[in-house]
Amino acid sequence: SVGREAEYCVVTRDTLEADLKQRKELTADGNSKRSVYVDAAPVRAAIHGRILILDGIEKAERNVLPTINNLLENREMSLDDGRFLMPAKRYDELAEELGPSVLAGRGLVRVSPDFRVIALGLPVPPFRGNPLDPPLRSRFQCRVVWPPSLPVSPGGLSEKLQTLVEAVAATEGMPHLSSDAAYRLAQLLGAAGQHLVPEDARPSVAQALRMVYPVAQLSKAINRPASEDALQGLLNHLRLLGEDSTVSLEAVRATPDGKAELQFTSGSSVAVLAGKQGAVGSSLEGTLVKTPHVEGLLAGLARAWSCGHDVCLVG
């Protein structure tokens, strides 16, 4: 932490030049209303010497980049209300000669020398967006923030999973495997330093991958077979292929403390949070037709629930 005030600006494909300067707003003035210009985050940061955080710089369109570059390089920007931002050195020289009141009357505004910009962005490629043009890129010092590595686990499973994540990132055409998905994968397999899923109810690596990294759904139709084959080859190379677990969910029982107890067909159980209204206990016997697909689906839901993951059912 640098202990400085900051202005935050999200950059999207819809961001216009005016969004980085000023916008018009209607304000009530007695019984009448009038429109006034309100400074945007980059202007406020430049005037008051704050840190400007540009989030998503790779999404900026080409016509927006010169505005940012001019503010960074020359400390200059013309505003829609007639004012003009100018660097502190030139402003101070003119203020000595003409006086601050004259400069204010002419609409000249001093850019603080403490003004700094931090831009957050993703590398293009492999991610979608526009690569920064050389003039703007040269204004920044680059720092690569690598995703956090997985905790060390007994048996070297986390090291193999980390190698898998790096191999997927290096394979051309493969969908991105995020660090969050990798951590969820480690949680399901008991390789994240926490044993949330009972050992005898854990899924195989392939089953867990299908939950956190559904490569078939994430890939384009034309790349789907190649992506699935590439992932299968990586699992085989790292010796992570194994028999899928046949353990399913047997029952859900309410506990006295308002939680839910998930009982698996392997005999193990785990207590999970059940929301504000508590759990409603039920046995799954006789309530549904148990096909292998349904049993696998229930087991996957139970494992995700025990890890505290959010779940999206597709299909």
N, C-alpha and C positions, 0 to 999 in steps of 0.2 A: 504494500500500500504506500502511495506517495503523499497521502493526506491532502489531495487537491480536489477542488470541485470539478465535476465532469458533466458534459453534455452528451447525450446518447442519440444517435441518428441511425435509423435502420434504412439501408439502401436496398431497393427492389428494382425489378425491371420497369416498374411504373413510376419510379422517382424521376421528377423533372427538375430542370434547372431552378425553377421557382421554388421547389420544395427545399432547396438548400439555401435560399436567400430569405424570402419573406412570403407571407400569405396574408390575404385580406380576411378580416373578421368584422362582423357587425357587432357594435357595442351600443348599449343604451345610454343616451345623454339627455337626462330629464325625460320629457315626453317624446323625444325624437330619437331616431337611430341613425348612426353614421358608420361608415366603413373605415377601418384603420388598418395600417400595415403592422403585422406582428413579426418580429425577428424569428428566424428559424434557428435551430440548434447551432449550426456552424457560425452564424453571425454572433450569437450570444457568447459562444466560446471565444471567438476572436476578440471581441470588445472587452470582455471581462477577464481574459487571461486564464481560461479554463482548459481542461483537457477535452478534446472532441474525440468521441469514439464512433467511428464509422463501421457499422456491422453489416457485412455482406458486400464488400467493395467489389467483388467479382461480378456482381449482378448489375453494376452501373452501366448504363448505355453510353455509347461513344460521345454523344452530344453533352453528357453531364460531366465527363471527366475533365474537360478544359476548365470548367468553373472551379472544381476542387484543386486542380493543379495551379491555377493562377493565385488562389488564396494561399497555397502552401509555398510557392516559389517567390511571389512578389508581395505577398501580404496585401493584396488589393482585391476589391470587389465592389462593383457598382450595384446599388440597391434600388428597388422599384420606387421607394418613397423619395428618391432624389439624393440620398446620402451616398457617400463614397468612403469605403474603408481604405486606409493607407498605412504603410509601415510606420512604426513608432519613431524611427530615426528622422524620416522626412517630416513627420508631423511636428516633432519637437523643434526642428530647425525653423519651420514656418511659424510655430507658436512664439518663438523668441522674436521673430521679425514682425509679425502682425498681431499677435495676441490670440489667446484661445477663443475669445468671444467672436472675433472675426472669422476664425476657422469654423466655429459652430454655425455661424450665420451662413456660411457657404456650404454647409452640409458635409464637412470633412470630419471623419471619425478616426480616432487613433486605434490601431490594432496593438494589443498588449504584447510585449516581448515574451511574456510567459505562455503564450498560446502554443499548444502542442496538439498533435493529431496522432491517434492510434487507430489503425485500420485493421479490421478483422476480415479474413477472407479464406476461401478454399482454393487449392491449386487447380488451375484450368490448363489442360486436362489433368486428371481424369474426370473431375466434376464439371457440371454444366456451368456456363457463365462466359464472361469476356475476359481474356487475359489483359492485364494492365499494360497500357502503352508505355514505352521507355521513359518519356519525360515525367510521368506521374510516378512510375516505379522507382525512379532515381531519387525521389524525395524521402523515401522510407529506408530504414534499416530493417532487414528481414530477420524474423525469428520464427523458426519452425517449432510448433508445439506438437510433439508426438503424443499419441494416445497412451494412457497409462498401461503399464504391463500388468499381467495377471499375477496374483499372489502365488508364491511357491507352494506346491502341494506335494505330499508324499507320493512316491511312485513316478514322478516326472510328468504327470498328466498335464499340468498347467503349462509346462515348457512345450509340450507337443501342441497344445491348443494355441499357444502364442506363435509357434512356427506355422501353424495352419492359417492363422489370421494374416501373417506376413506373406505367406505364399498366395493366398487369395488376392491380396492387394497387388501382388506382382504379376498376376495372370491377366493378360489382356482380354477384355470382353467380359470379365466376371463382374457381377454387381458388387457394390461396396458393402463390406462386412464391417459395421461400425464397432467401435470399442465398447459401446453399451451392449450390443448384441453379443459380443465376445464374453463380456462379464456375466451376462445372463446364462450363456452356454456353460461357463464354468460353475455357476451356482447350481444349475440342474445336475451337473455331473459330480458335484462335491469337491470341485477343484478351486474354489474361491476363498478358502479359509473358513468356510461355514458349511455345516452339514445340515442343510435345510430339508433335503429329501432323504428319507431312510435309504440306507445303502442297498437293501434288497429290492427297493422299488425304483431305483434310478434307471433312467433310459439309457439306451446305447448312444454313442456319439452321433450316429446318423439320425436317430430319432430326435435327439436334442437339437441338432442342426436344422431339421425340418421345422422345428417350432420357432427358433429365433432367427433363422436365415433361410426362408423358403425360396430357394434359388429359382425354382420353376416359375413362381409368381413374380419374382423381381426382375427376371430376364425378359428381354424382348423375344417375341415369338421366333424370330429368325435365329437368335443366339441360344435359345433354350436347350436344345440337345447338347450343344457344345459345352455350355456352362455346367450342365448336370454331369457330363462325362469328365470334365476337368475336375470338378469337386470330388467325384468318385475316385479319380486317379490320385488326388492329393491324400484322401483318407487312406487309400491302399498303401501309398508310399510311406506315410507316417505310422502305418500299422494301427490305425484307429478304427478299422472296420471290425465289426463283431455282430453277433446275433442280436436282433432286436428283442427288447424285454417284452415278455408276455404278461407281466403283472398289470392288473387293472384295479379300479376303485371298487370296493365292495360295499361300503356304507359311509354315510355321513351322520355323525351323532353329535348332539348338543352337549356341552360341558357346563358344569355349574357356574363357571366364571364367565359365561357368555361367549365362549369361543366355539369353534367347530372342530371335531376330531375326525380326520380322514382315515379310514381303515382300508388298507390295501389287501388284495387277495394273497399276498405273501405272508401276511400275519402281522406286519408292522403297521404303525399308525403315527400320525403327526398332528399336533394341535395348531390351528391357524386362526387368524382373525376372522370374525364373522360379521362385521358391521355393527351399527348402532343398535339394531333390533335383535342381535343375537342370532344363533343358529337354529334352524328347524331340523331336527334329526329325522332321518329317513333311511330305510334300507332299499337297496336297488333291486332286490330279488322280487320278481313278479311285476315290476313296474315298467319294464322295457324289454324289447327283444335284443338279447346280447349277441351281436355279430362281432367278429374280430375288429371291424372298423370302429364300431361304437365303443367297444372296450378300450381300444387304443386312444380314442378321443377323450374318454372319461379319465383315463390315466394321465394323459397330457394336461388336461384341465387341473387335475389334482396336484400334479407336480408344479405347474405354474403357480397355483394358488399357494402352495406351501412355501414358495420362494418369494411371494408378494408381487409377482409380475402382473401387469395388465394383460388382458387376453382379448384377441380379436378373432372371432370365428368366421371363417371364409367358406361360403357354400352352404 
